[in-house]
Amino acid sequence: MESKILKPAAAEPRGYKGFLYIKCRKCGEVHAFCTRDRINGSICPRCGTRTFFTEPLKVMRIYCECGLYTRYMTNLKEEVFDVNCINCGSPVAVKYNGRKNCYETIRE
């Protein structure tokens, strides 16, 4: 399912591009997508609600056992959650690291 994106105004240099992992502000659906253009929000593929990035997104680093490393930007605020690897589909547990202000893979 392709996610619609909202491009920032021409005078607005801020925004995010690359892999994004965004939670809808209305229905709570989380969707991952990649964009080449800088955007300042997304449209939920489930309910169609526009979610603007009003707060800075946090970096999320995923190291899967299959060997793939993926870097996302996310608006999630949960302390711990699972993200599916885009290569093999396995769930990868991540935890917020307050000292680094980012999410990192939980390693055992």
Backbone bond lengths (Angstrom), bond angles and torsions (degrees), N, CA, C in turn:
res aa  C-N    CA-C-N  psi(-1)  N-CA   C-N-CA  omega(-1)  CA-C   N-CA-C  phi
1 M - - - 1.437 - - 1.524 108.20 -
2 E 1.299 117.63 127.57 1.456 121.93 -177.46 1.516 109.64 -89.15
3 S 1.326 116.73 136.83 1.447 121.84 -179.88 1.518 109.44 -93.21
4 K 1.316 116.44 137.37 1.457 120.27 174.18 1.514 107.50 -79.72
5 I 1.318 116.58 150.20 1.451 120.41 -178.80 1.516 110.11 -125.14
6 L 1.307 115.64 157.87 1.451 122.12 177.46 1.516 108.01 -112.66
7 K 1.323 117.10 118.02 1.457 120.77 179.77 1.523 109.51 -82.94
8 P 1.345 117.34 143.96 1.459 119.62 177.97 1.523 110.50 -71.71
9 A 1.323 115.94 161.27 1.463 120.73 176.48 1.521 109.23 -62.61
10 A 1.322 117.25 155.49 1.468 121.95 -175.53 1.524 112.27 -58.89
11 A 1.328 117.93 -34.29 1.461 121.30 -178.83 1.525 111.96 -79.89
12 E 1.298 117.52 -9.70 1.465 122.78 -177.07 1.526 109.76 -94.68
13 P 1.350 119.46 101.87 1.462 121.05 -177.39 1.523 113.51 -77.18
14 R 1.340 117.18 -16.80 1.456 120.22 -177.96 1.513 111.10 -75.85
15 G 1.291 115.01 169.88 1.453 121.48 -179.19 1.515 108.63 138.44
16 Y 1.294 115.55 179.62 1.457 121.01 -176.78 1.518 110.01 -130.38
17 K 1.327 115.56 147.82 1.456 121.05 173.85 1.518 107.89 -139.66
18 G 1.318 116.41 167.58 1.456 121.00 -177.06 1.518 109.97 99.22
19 F 1.331 115.86 -154.74 1.462 120.88 179.96 1.528 109.80 -78.37
20 L 1.324 116.17 125.16 1.458 122.23 178.85 1.526 109.19 -122.20
21 Y 1.318 116.17 143.38 1.465 123.52 179.79 1.524 105.56 -127.01
22 I 1.337 116.60 96.93 1.456 121.91 -166.04 1.526 111.91 -116.27
23 K 1.335 115.15 136.32 1.465 122.09 176.71 1.524 108.62 -101.07
24 C 1.335 116.41 130.08 1.463 122.39 178.57 1.523 109.45 -66.79
25 R 1.318 116.51 135.02 1.467 120.70 -178.72 1.526 112.51 -72.72
26 K 1.348 117.41 -19.51 1.467 120.44 -177.78 1.529 112.43 -96.61
27 C 1.331 117.72 -59.96 1.473 120.61 -173.54 1.529 113.56 -94.12
28 G 1.340 117.98 -13.84 1.460 120.84 178.59 1.516 114.61 83.85
29 E 1.333 117.40 0.39 1.470 121.69 178.17 1.533 109.09 -63.13
30 V 1.329 116.04 134.44 1.465 121.23 177.44 1.515 107.83 -105.30
31 H 1.333 116.50 129.42 1.462 119.66 178.05 1.519 109.99 -134.00
32 A 1.322 114.39 141.60 1.463 121.95 179.07 1.517 108.00 -107.83
33 F 1.323 115.72 139.28 1.457 120.80 177.71 1.517 109.02 -157.54
34 C 1.311 115.85 168.12 1.460 121.96 179.15 1.519 108.37 -123.50
35 T 1.319 116.50 136.95 1.455 121.33 178.15 1.522 109.98 -132.55
36 R 1.317 115.80 140.46 1.464 120.83 177.20 1.519 111.60 -88.20
37 D 1.313 116.33 -23.58 1.464 121.53 179.98 1.518 109.84 -93.87
38 R 1.331 115.70 149.70 1.465 119.90 175.38 1.525 108.54 -71.42
39 I 1.329 115.64 131.59 1.463 121.20 179.74 1.521 109.49 -129.23
40 N 1.332 116.30 158.06 1.465 120.36 178.40 1.524 111.89 -119.71
41 G 1.339 116.29 15.64 1.452 121.36 178.23 1.513 110.31 178.39
42 S 1.324 115.59 174.14 1.463 119.86 178.17 1.522 109.53 -141.55
43 I 1.323 115.85 164.69 1.454 122.14 176.82 1.524 107.40 -111.52
44 C 1.321 116.00 126.67 1.465 121.56 -177.64 1.525 110.35 -63.39
45 P 1.336 117.99 128.37 1.462 120.08 178.30 1.532 112.80 -70.94
46 R 1.325 117.07 -15.24 1.469 121.11 -178.38 1.533 112.40 -89.50
47 C 1.348 116.97 -51.42 1.470 119.73 -174.28 1.524 113.85 -113.69
48 G 1.338 117.93 -11.48 1.462 121.18 177.87 1.517 115.33 83.16
49 T 1.326 118.11 5.83 1.462 121.65 179.84 1.526 110.58 -73.28
50 R 1.324 115.60 139.81 1.465 120.79 176.68 1.522 109.19 -85.05
51 T 1.310 116.13 127.01 1.462 122.35 176.59 1.517 107.70 -114.77
52 F 1.336 116.39 110.07 1.457 120.80 178.41 1.524 108.96 -90.67
53 F 1.315 116.26 149.73 1.460 121.83 179.82 1.527 108.17 -86.39
54 T 1.325 116.49 85.28 1.460 121.57 -177.37 1.525 111.64 -81.57
55 E 1.318 116.85 -22.37 1.462 122.33 176.44 1.520 107.90 -117.56
56 P 1.335 117.85 153.80 1.474 119.24 179.03 1.527 111.32 -59.54
57 L 1.323 116.17 137.82 1.459 120.93 176.57 1.522 109.40 -75.98
58 K 1.326 116.04 153.26 1.465 121.45 179.81 1.525 110.07 -102.85
59 V 1.314 115.55 148.63 1.462 121.70 176.52 1.521 108.79 -73.40
60 M 1.334 116.34 141.96 1.461 122.15 176.43 1.528 107.35 -132.19
61 R 1.323 116.33 118.34 1.468 121.96 -178.67 1.521 109.63 -105.00
62 I 1.347 115.76 122.52 1.456 122.02 -177.73 1.525 108.87 -112.96
63 Y 1.326 116.80 119.74 1.463 122.84 173.52 1.525 107.04 -114.48
64 C 1.329 117.03 106.42 1.463 121.35 -178.23 1.528 110.12 -89.73
65 E 1.332 115.97 155.00 1.466 121.36 177.48 1.522 112.09 -64.39
66 C 1.335 118.27 -20.86 1.469 121.03 178.50 1.530 111.26 -74.51
67 G 1.348 117.14 -7.62 1.453 121.17 177.92 1.516 114.47 103.96
68 L 1.322 118.37 -5.88 1.461 121.39 -177.70 1.522 111.02 -83.55
69 Y 1.328 115.64 134.79 1.463 122.42 172.28 1.521 107.41 -110.55
70 T 1.325 116.96 130.18 1.461 121.62 178.13 1.517 108.73 -132.36
71 R 1.332 115.64 137.90 1.462 121.71 177.66 1.522 108.30 -113.50
72 Y 1.315 116.12 121.59 1.459 123.16 178.09 1.523 109.41 -114.21
73 M 1.321 115.56 164.65 1.455 123.24 164.75 1.525 104.75 -115.50
74 T 1.336 117.36 137.85 1.463 120.11 -174.94 1.522 112.29 -138.56
75 N 1.327 115.04 154.91 1.463 121.28 174.41 1.528 111.55 -105.56
76 L 1.325 117.87 5.31 1.457 120.76 -179.98 1.526 110.78 -65.09
77 K 1.331 115.68 151.15 1.462 120.78 -179.94 1.525 112.15 -122.61
78 E 1.340 117.00 1.73 1.454 120.49 178.32 1.525 109.64 -66.96
79 E 1.322 116.57 151.93 1.463 121.00 179.83 1.526 111.62 -75.33
80 V 1.347 116.81 -42.80 1.465 122.04 -177.29 1.526 108.85 -136.52
81 F 1.327 117.06 137.26 1.463 121.65 175.33 1.520 109.31 -161.70
82 D 1.335 116.63 170.55 1.463 122.88 179.47 1.520 110.35 -106.14
83 V 1.333 115.42 143.49 1.462 123.17 175.76 1.520 106.63 -125.96
84 N 1.327 117.46 133.44 1.461 120.47 178.32 1.521 110.40 -79.56
85 C 1.328 116.27 134.13 1.461 122.84 177.81 1.531 108.88 -64.55
86 I 1.337 117.42 136.26 1.465 120.01 -179.81 1.522 111.77 -77.47
87 N 1.334 117.58 -12.24 1.465 121.31 -179.99 1.529 111.92 -91.31
88 C 1.337 116.55 -52.96 1.472 119.98 -174.30 1.528 113.82 -111.80
89 G 1.330 118.09 -12.77 1.460 121.52 178.79 1.514 115.53 85.20
90 S 1.323 117.69 -1.47 1.467 120.78 -179.75 1.528 110.68 -70.49
91 P 1.339 117.32 144.31 1.464 119.19 175.80 1.529 110.37 -73.30
92 V 1.323 115.40 136.62 1.463 122.10 178.25 1.529 106.93 -120.14
93 A 1.326 117.13 121.37 1.461 121.72 -179.45 1.523 109.70 -79.20
94 V 1.335 116.06 132.97 1.458 121.42 177.27 1.524 109.04 -125.82
95 K 1.331 114.97 152.87 1.458 121.68 -179.37 1.519 108.85 -135.86
96 Y 1.332 115.97 145.01 1.460 120.68 179.44 1.524 110.15 -74.50
97 N 1.334 116.64 131.38 1.457 123.43 176.47 1.526 106.97 -107.73
98 G 1.319 116.68 103.71 1.457 121.90 -176.83 1.515 114.20 -64.40
99 R 1.320 117.43 -30.63 1.466 120.16 179.65 1.518 111.62 -68.78
100 K 1.333 116.45 -36.69 1.466 121.26 -179.22 1.528 112.36 -97.54
101 N 1.339 117.22 -6.44 1.461 123.51 -178.32 1.529 111.86 54.67
102 C 1.345 115.83 46.17 1.465 120.23 178.91 1.530 109.29 -153.14
103 Y 1.327 114.88 167.01 1.461 121.46 174.38 1.519 108.65 -96.13
104 E 1.333 116.07 137.93 1.461 121.12 -179.74 1.522 109.89 -133.21
105 T 1.322 115.25 154.66 1.456 121.49 177.77 1.523 109.77 -63.17
106 I 1.330 116.05 136.29 1.462 120.87 175.17 1.518 106.86 -81.37
107 R 1.304 116.17 118.34 1.470 120.85 -179.46 1.510 109.10 -104.56
108 E 1.315 115.05 138.91 1.471 119.62 -178.33 1.497 111.88 -94.14
